[in-house]
Amino acid sequence: MFFQYADSGSWTESTYRANEEDFARIKLRQRVLANIEDRSLASQMAGQPVSMPVALAPTGLAGMQHADGEMLAAQAAEEFGVPFTLSTVSICSIEDVASVTRKPFWFQLYINRDRDFALNLIDRAKAAGCSALVLTLDLQIMGQRHKDIRNGLSAPPRFTLNHILQMARCPIWCLKMLGTRRRTFRNIVGHARGVNGLDALAAWTSDTLDPTLSWSDIEWVKKRWDGTLILKGILDEEDARMAVRTGADAIVVSNHGGRQLDGAPSSISMLPRIVDAVGDRIEVHLDGGIRSGQDVLKALCLGAKGTFIGRPYLYGLGAAGRQGVLQSLEIIRRELDTTMALCGERDLGNLSLKNLVA
Ligand SMILES: Cc1cc2nc3c(=O)[nH]c(=O)nc-3n(C[C@H](O)[C@H](O)[C@H](O)COP(=O)(O)O)c2cc1C
């Protein structure tokens, strides 16, 4: 159930597939006899130093992929020198993650009808020392994900015979989940008004998303947060221009990993237009479909200053906890470094359209 929650997109999953397929179409320009000694992947994302420009994207329920999943992933990101973004709908809370990390992490915010709760989250993220707020804009209503419906993935979970069979096949997962007290949405339960248990949470989540959210709402978020602000879920040049007007520090070109509007184009196919429209006025990041260091390099060639990965680290997390996240990052780092070298470059800052074959 939780694997399929990650390993799926909305409706026909055409956008989910396009995110990966469109990366595969981009061809790299091979160069030889360039000095490629002393290579560096170090760069900056939203003004913060990173060992490579690959952040861990916010993913809900990561603490169900592996017990204490968000805490383990944050520790892995910290060790690796890349940003970890904690989702609003995480299992481990902002405070849980802060208690096991020393460096600041990023916090992703969903704004819902309960504005007091959004303000509470912003204040808690500030108190925990988070160094960027990632405001997600593309989930004013939920995309329909068929695998979740089939699996009965809802809050509170509906326990069926199928769930019991699934758990019987995953005894180690069950043992680890029994060994932690973190098994609910800990950013929400006990913090949102009237949400003290799973039943109340189900009611709260079903009518909490705010379809009236508008560009003017960014203003009060900005005021309350008063720090680095990243707007996530931009897939259109006009929206990118609107994002620039808000004074945010960066945008993430994203279709939510193909989990919202099925039929929307892949993120990588929209990147060049968005960079053309606003790339000189705001930092542009990208996520969706990155499965290798080669994909990261392609995004950088097309003008992204940074990237995010969702599923690649979730698979590592589910398979092997903190070590699995480290391994997924290391695989990407190695591929990025080797690919950059074979393209005749030794600094990510030099990458551009010239490194691609038109
Ligand atoms: C299981 C799962 C849960 C997600 N939950 C959130 C979330 O809570 N907030 C958010 O802004 N994006 C969420 N996303 C979207 C990711 O932040 C990111 O945009 C997407 O995963 C990138 O695509 P990729 O998985 O192909 O790398 C989620 C994605 C996945 C796969």
The ligand as a MOL file (V3000), in Angstrom:
LIG
                    3D

  0  0  0     0  0            999 V3000
M  V30 BEGIN CTAB
M  V30 COUNTS 31 33 0 0 0
M  V30 BEGIN ATOM
M  V30 1 C 4.9330 9.5170 -2.1920 0
M  V30 2 C 4.9870 10.9710 -2.5410 0
M  V30 3 C 4.4730 11.8960 -1.6360 0
M  V30 4 C 4.5410 13.2630 -1.9260 0
M  V30 5 N 4.0970 14.1680 -1.0190 0
M  V30 6 C 4.2910 15.4960 -1.2370 0
M  V30 7 C 3.9810 16.4410 -0.2300 0
M  V30 8 O 3.5630 16.1060 0.8660 0
M  V30 9 N 4.1900 17.7490 -0.5200 0
M  V30 10 C 4.6790 18.1790 -1.7210 0
M  V30 11 O 4.8530 19.3730 -1.9400 0
M  V30 12 N 4.9890 17.2840 -2.6860 0
M  V30 13 C 4.8280 15.9650 -2.4700 0
M  V30 14 N 5.1910 15.0570 -3.4290 0
M  V30 15 C 5.7990 15.5350 -4.6720 0
M  V30 16 C 7.3140 15.6400 -4.5070 0
M  V30 17 O 7.6620 16.6860 -3.6540 0
M  V30 18 C 8.0110 15.8770 -5.8550 0
M  V30 19 O 7.3950 16.9520 -6.5020 0
M  V30 20 C 7.9680 14.6410 -6.7560 0
M  V30 21 O 8.1200 13.4720 -6.0070 0
M  V30 22 C 9.0880 14.7290 -7.7970 0
M  V30 23 O 9.0080 13.6810 -8.6680 0
M  V30 24 P 9.8790 12.3230 -8.5670 0
M  V30 25 O 9.2600 11.5190 -7.4880 0
M  V30 26 O 9.7230 11.7440 -9.9140 0
M  V30 27 O 11.3060 12.7210 -8.2170 0
M  V30 28 C 5.1170 13.6970 -3.1590 0
M  V30 29 C 5.6250 12.7520 -4.0410 0
M  V30 30 C 5.5770 11.4120 -3.7420 0
M  V30 31 C 6.1580 10.4220 -4.7040 0
M  V30 END ATOM
M  V30 BEGIN BOND
M  V30 1 1 1 2
M  V30 2 1 2 3
M  V30 3 2 2 30
M  V30 4 2 3 4
M  V30 5 1 4 5
M  V30 6 1 4 28
M  V30 7 2 5 6
M  V30 8 1 6 7
M  V30 9 1 6 13
M  V30 10 2 7 8
M  V30 11 1 7 9
M  V30 12 1 9 10
M  V30 13 2 10 11
M  V30 14 1 10 12
M  V30 15 2 12 13
M  V30 16 1 13 14
M  V30 17 1 14 15
M  V30 18 1 14 28
M  V30 19 1 15 16
M  V30 20 1 16 17
M  V30 21 1 16 18
M  V30 22 1 18 19
M  V30 23 1 18 20
M  V30 24 1 20 21
M  V30 25 1 20 22
M  V30 26 1 22 23
M  V30 27 1 23 24
M  V30 28 2 24 25
M  V30 29 1 24 26
M  V30 30 1 24 27
M  V30 31 2 28 29
M  V30 32 1 29 30
M  V30 33 1 30 31
M  V30 END BOND
M  V30 END CTAB
M  END
